[in-house]
């Protein structure tokens, strides 16, 4: 196995309003973080898991992992998500040729989807999961006036995991540091290098838990998957 994963868990989760990192909130009786890490740590095609955490959560994560049966590397994150991913990439061992980057707050990706994106990245070297947008999107200027309406069929909402040849993503992050660029996802950094990024269809259930409503929806997703 030559594929590792960087799980980014260093955010603050302010929009949840929970008073602590939302990843500790319970989902079907277990922390959100537990659901996400378990998916990758027990996946037969994942050789290594790096969990990027904030300084304030590090001790709690260490305590939690002592009760879990799988091995996970922990590294501290940076000021921005891009910094946290770069630090996570540095923690991966040289035996990894490919890497998946995943948001810890997305606990609903399936093992089949993980296998699918691993197959696709071996062919394409850079690939992301995404779903077609359902709504009409407007480009609006700073005064609130609509400038344009992009064709909906060309618009996709990006999810994680995103998958890359490890050396390519490290190069992209280094180039971003040198140029002072800050991207909204890892694929954008690879795009800046002029490298093609392909899309693998994701699933609308692969939501990112951000607000209290997402927790309710997440419980429904898990109940439906269990056939309840």
C-alpha positions as CSV (number, residue, x, y, z in Angstrom):
1,X,0.0,0.0,0.0
2,X,1.4,3.4,-1.0
3,X,-1.5,5.8,-0.2
4,X,-1.8,8.0,2.8
5,X,-4.4,10.4,4.0
6,X,-4.2,13.8,5.7
7,X,-7.3,14.5,7.8
8,X,-7.7,18.1,8.6
9,X,-9.2,18.7,12.1
10,X,-7.5,21.9,13.1
11,X,-10.5,24.3,12.6
12,X,-12.4,26.1,15.3
13,X,-16.0,25.3,14.1
14,X,-17.3,28.7,15.2
15,X,-20.5,28.4,13.1
16,X,-21.6,25.4,15.1
17,X,-21.7,27.6,18.3
18,X,-20.9,24.6,20.5
19,X,-18.2,26.3,22.6
20,X,-15.6,23.7,21.6
21,X,-14.4,22.0,18.5
22,X,-17.5,20.6,16.7
23,X,-15.6,17.4,16.0
24,X,-16.3,16.3,19.6
25,X,-20.0,16.6,19.2
26,X,-21.8,13.2,19.2
27,X,-23.2,11.7,16.1
28,X,-25.0,8.4,16.6
29,X,-23.3,8.1,20.0
30,X,-19.7,8.8,18.9
31,X,-17.8,12.0,18.2
32,X,-17.8,13.2,14.6
33,X,-14.1,12.8,14.6
34,X,-14.3,9.1,15.5
35,X,-16.6,8.4,12.5
36,X,-14.3,10.1,10.0
37,X,-11.0,8.7,11.3
38,X,-12.4,5.2,11.5
39,X,-13.3,5.2,7.9
40,X,-9.8,5.8,6.7
41,X,-7.9,4.0,9.5
42,X,-9.7,0.8,8.8
43,X,-9.7,1.1,5.0
44,X,-7.6,-1.7,3.4
45,X,-6.0,0.6,0.8
46,X,-4.9,3.3,3.2
47,X,-1.4,2.7,4.6
48,X,-1.0,5.8,6.8
49,X,-3.3,8.3,8.5
50,X,-2.1,11.8,9.5
51,X,-4.5,13.8,11.7
52,X,-3.8,17.5,11.8
53,X,-5.1,19.1,15.0
54,X,-5.0,22.4,16.8
55,X,-2.8,22.9,19.9
56,X,-5.9,23.2,22.1
57,X,-7.2,19.9,20.9
58,X,-4.0,17.9,20.9
59,X,-4.2,16.5,24.4
60,X,-7.8,15.5,24.0
61,X,-7.0,13.8,20.7
62,X,-4.1,11.9,22.3
63,X,-6.4,10.7,25.1
64,X,-9.1,9.6,22.6
65,X,-6.7,7.7,20.4
66,X,-5.6,5.6,23.4
67,X,-9.0,4.1,23.4
68,X,-9.0,3.3,19.7
69,X,-7.6,0.2,18.0
70,X,-5.9,1.9,15.1
71,X,-2.6,3.8,14.6
72,X,-2.8,7.5,13.7
73,X,0.0,10.1,13.4
74,X,-0.8,13.5,14.9
75,X,0.7,16.8,13.9
76,X,-0.3,20.4,14.7
77,X,-2.0,22.6,12.2
78,X,-1.2,26.1,11.1
79,X,-2.9,29.5,10.9
80,X,-4.8,28.6,7.7
81,X,-6.2,25.3,6.4
82,X,-3.6,25.5,3.6
83,X,-0.8,25.6,6.3
84,X,-2.4,22.7,8.1
85,X,-2.5,20.5,5.0
86,X,1.2,21.4,4.2
87,X,2.2,20.3,7.7
88,X,0.2,17.1,7.3
89,X,1.9,16.3,4.0
90,X,5.3,16.8,5.7
91,X,4.3,14.2,8.3
92,X,3.7,11.4,5.7
93,X,6.4,8.9,5.3
94,X,8.4,8.4,2.1
95,X,6.6,5.1,1.4
96,X,3.5,7.0,0.3
97,X,3.3,7.9,-3.3
98,X,-0.3,9.2,-3.3
99,X,-2.3,11.2,-0.7
100,X,-5.9,11.9,0.0
101,X,-6.8,15.1,1.8
102,X,-10.0,15.0,3.7
103,X,-12.1,17.3,6.0
104,X,-12.6,15.7,9.5
105,X,-16.1,17.2,9.5
106,X,-17.1,15.0,6.5
107,X,-17.9,11.6,8.2
108,X,-20.2,10.3,5.5
109,X,-17.9,9.5,2.6
110,X,-18.1,5.7,2.0
111,X,-15.4,3.1,1.7
112,X,-16.4,2.5,-1.9
113,X,-15.9,6.2,-2.7
114,X,-12.5,6.1,-1.1
115,X,-11.5,3.1,-3.2
116,X,-12.9,4.8,-6.3
117,X,-10.8,8.0,-5.9
118,X,-7.7,6.0,-5.1
119,X,-8.2,4.1,-8.4
120,X,-8.7,7.4,-10.3
121,X,-5.8,9.3,-8.8
122,X,-3.4,6.5,-9.9
123,X,-4.6,7.2,-13.5
124,X,-4.9,11.0,-13.4
125,X,-2.5,12.1,-10.7
126,X,-4.9,14.8,-9.4
127,X,-8.6,14.2,-8.9
128,X,-11.4,15.6,-6.7
129,X,-14.9,14.5,-5.6
130,X,-17.7,16.8,-6.5
131,X,-21.4,16.9,-7.3
132,X,-23.3,19.0,-9.8
133,X,-25.0,22.1,-8.2
134,X,-28.8,21.9,-8.0
135,X,-29.5,25.6,-7.7
136,X,-29.0,28.5,-10.2
137,X,-25.9,30.4,-9.3
138,X,-25.5,34.2,-9.7
139,X,-22.3,36.2,-9.8
140,X,-23.0,39.3,-7.7
141,X,-20.9,42.5,-7.4
142,X,-20.1,44.3,-4.2
143,X,-23.2,46.5,-4.5
144,X,-25.6,43.5,-4.7
145,X,-26.2,43.7,-8.4
146,X,-26.2,40.5,-10.5
147,X,-23.3,40.5,-13.0
148,X,-23.9,37.1,-14.7
149,X,-25.5,33.7,-14.4
150,X,-23.1,30.9,-15.2
151,X,-24.4,27.8,-17.0
152,X,-25.5,25.5,-14.2
153,X,-24.4,22.3,-16.0
154,X,-20.8,23.6,-15.8
155,X,-20.8,24.1,-12.0
156,X,-19.9,21.5,-9.5
157,X,-19.8,21.7,-5.7
158,X,-16.4,20.3,-4.5
159,X,-16.2,17.7,-1.6
160,X,-13.4,15.8,0.0
161,X,-11.4,13.6,-0.2
162,X,-9.3,15.2,-2.9
163,X,-6.5,12.9,-4.1
164,X,-3.1,13.6,-5.6
165,X,0.3,12.2,-6.4
166,X,2.1,13.2,-3.2
167,X,5.1,14.7,-4.9
168,X,2.8,16.9,-7.0
169,X,0.8,18.2,-4.1
170,X,3.9,18.9,-2.1
171,X,5.3,20.9,-5.1
172,X,2.0,22.8,-5.4
173,X,2.1,23.8,-1.7
174,X,5.7,24.9,-1.9
175,X,5.0,27.0,-4.9
176,X,2.0,28.6,-3.1
177,X,4.3,29.5,-0.2
178,X,6.9,31.0,-2.4
179,X,4.3,33.1,-4.3
180,X,2.3,34.0,-1.3
181,X,-0.9,32.5,-2.7
182,X,-3.7,31.2,-0.5
183,X,-6.1,28.8,-2.2
184,X,-9.6,27.7,-1.0
185,X,-8.7,24.0,-1.6
186,X,-5.7,21.9,-2.5
187,X,-6.9,21.4,-6.1
188,X,-6.6,25.1,-6.7
189,X,-2.9,25.0,-5.8
190,X,-2.4,22.2,-8.3
191,X,-4.4,24.1,-10.9
192,X,-2.0,27.1,-10.4
193,X,0.8,24.8,-11.5
194,X,-1.0,24.3,-14.8
195,X,-1.7,20.6,-14.0
196,X,-5.1,19.1,-15.0
197,X,-7.4,18.1,-12.2
198,X,-10.2,15.6,-13.0
199,X,-13.5,15.1,-11.2
200,X,-15.0,12.0,-9.8
201,X,-18.7,12.2,-9.1
202,X,-19.4,12.3,-5.3
203,X,-22.6,12.0,-3.4
204,X,-25.0,14.6,-2.0
205,X,-24.8,12.7,1.4
206,X,-21.1,13.5,1.7
207,X,-21.9,16.7,3.6
208,X,-19.6,18.8,5.8
209,X,-21.0,19.2,9.3
210,X,-21.0,23.0,9.9
211,X,-24.2,24.0,11.6
212,X,-26.6,22.3,14.1
213,X,-29.0,21.5,11.2
214,X,-26.2,19.4,9.6
215,X,-26.0,17.3,12.8
216,X,-29.7,16.5,12.4
217,X,-29.3,15.6,8.8
218,X,-26.3,13.5,9.6
219,X,-28.3,11.4,12.1
220,X,-30.9,10.8,9.4
221,X,-28.2,9.8,6.9
222,X,-26.8,7.2,9.4
223,X,-30.2,5.9,10.3
224,X,-31.1,5.4,6.6
225,X,-27.8,3.6,5.9
226,X,-28.5,1.3,8.8
227,X,-32.0,0.6,7.4
228,X,-33.8,2.0,10.4
